Structure formats: structure tokens, C-alpha cells
């Protein structure tokens, strides 16, 4: 969410819904190393980040492709 304001300004300049832009950005959080390490430490799985990525990789790729396609259809780009 650090870049939400920047993305909102881009969405305003382009004829794209700012909600769509920010929602599409959120898909990147699935592979964000900082988020992954924080979540792993909260559930006492520190050091298991590689296993977590392997376990969630298929779902992440599916979600990424689906969100990207949907975003492309919505925005027309």
C-alpha cells in the first residue's frame, strides 16, 4: 500500500478506476518478501519462507494471471 497514492494519481490521469489499479497492485503482495517474512514470524514459521512460497506458488500464479487478465479487460489496456 506504500504506492497507493502514486497509483491513484496515475489512475486519475488515465481513464482507469483507482480502485481497480490499487486492487491489481495488491496481487504483488503475495510474493512480497517482507510480507512473507512478517507472516511467517507471526505464525512461528521463521526460516520456512521457501517452503511457504513453494506451497503457495501454484495459487499465486493462477491468481496473478486471473487478476492480470481481468484488469486488462476492465481497463482496456
C-alpha positions as CSV (number, residue, x, y, z in Angstrom):
1,X,0.0,0.0,0.0
2,X,3.0,2.2,0.1
3,X,2.5,3.3,-3.6
4,X,-1.3,3.6,-3.4
5,X,-1.2,7.4,-3.6
6,X,1.1,7.3,-6.6
7,X,-1.1,4.7,-8.3
8,X,-4.2,6.7,-7.5
9,X,-2.7,9.8,-9.3
10,X,-1.8,7.6,-12.3
11,X,-5.4,6.3,-12.4
12,X,-6.8,9.8,-12.3
13,X,-4.6,10.8,-15.2
14,X,-5.7,7.7,-17.2
15,X,-9.3,6.8,-17.7
16,X,-9.0,3.9,-15.2
17,X,-10.8,3.3,-11.9
18,X,-8.4,4.0,-9.0
19,X,-10.0,1.0,-7.2
20,X,-9.0,-1.3,-10.0
21,X,-5.4,-0.1,-10.0
22,X,-5.0,-0.5,-6.3
23,X,-6.7,-3.9,-6.3
24,X,-4.3,-5.1,-9.0
25,X,-1.3,-3.8,-7.1
26,X,-2.4,-5.9,-4.1
27,X,-1.7,-9.1,-6.0
28,X,2.0,-8.3,-5.8
29,X,1.8,-8.6,-2.0
30,X,1.5,-12.4,-2.3
31,X,5.2,-12.6,-3.2
32,X,6.5,-9.6,-1.3
33,X,9.4,-10.9,0.8
34,X,8.8,-8.5,3.6
35,X,5.2,-9.6,3.9
36,X,6.1,-13.2,3.7
37,X,8.7,-12.9,6.4
38,X,6.4,-11.0,8.7
39,X,3.6,-13.5,8.3
40,X,5.9,-16.4,8.8
41,X,7.2,-14.9,12.0
42,X,3.7,-14.3,13.3
43,X,2.8,-18.0,13.0
44,X,6.2,-19.1,14.3
45,X,7.4,-20.4,10.9
46,X,10.5,-18.1,10.6
47,X,13.0,-19.7,8.2
48,X,10.4,-21.6,6.3
49,X,9.8,-18.9,3.7
50,X,11.0,-21.1,0.8
51,X,8.5,-23.8,1.8
52,X,5.7,-21.3,2.0
53,X,6.5,-20.0,-1.4
54,X,6.6,-23.5,-2.9
55,X,3.3,-24.3,-1.2
56,X,1.5,-21.2,-2.5
57,X,3.2,-20.8,-5.9
58,X,0.5,-22.5,-8.0
59,X,-2.3,-20.5,-6.4
60,X,-0.2,-17.3,-6.7
61,X,0.4,-17.9,-10.4
62,X,-3.3,-18.6,-11.0
63,X,-4.4,-15.6,-9.1
64,X,-1.8,-13.4,-10.8
65,X,-2.8,-14.5,-14.3
66,X,-6.5,-14.1,-13.5
67,X,-6.1,-10.7,-11.9
68,X,-3.9,-9.5,-14.7
69,X,-6.4,-10.7,-17.4
70,X,-9.3,-9.2,-15.5
71,X,-7.5,-5.9,-15.0
72,X,-6.6,-5.8,-18.7
73,X,-10.3,-6.5,-19.7
74,X,-11.5,-3.8,-17.3
75,X,-9.0,-1.1,-18.2
76,X,-8.9,-1.9,-21.9
77,X,-5.1,-1.9,-22.0
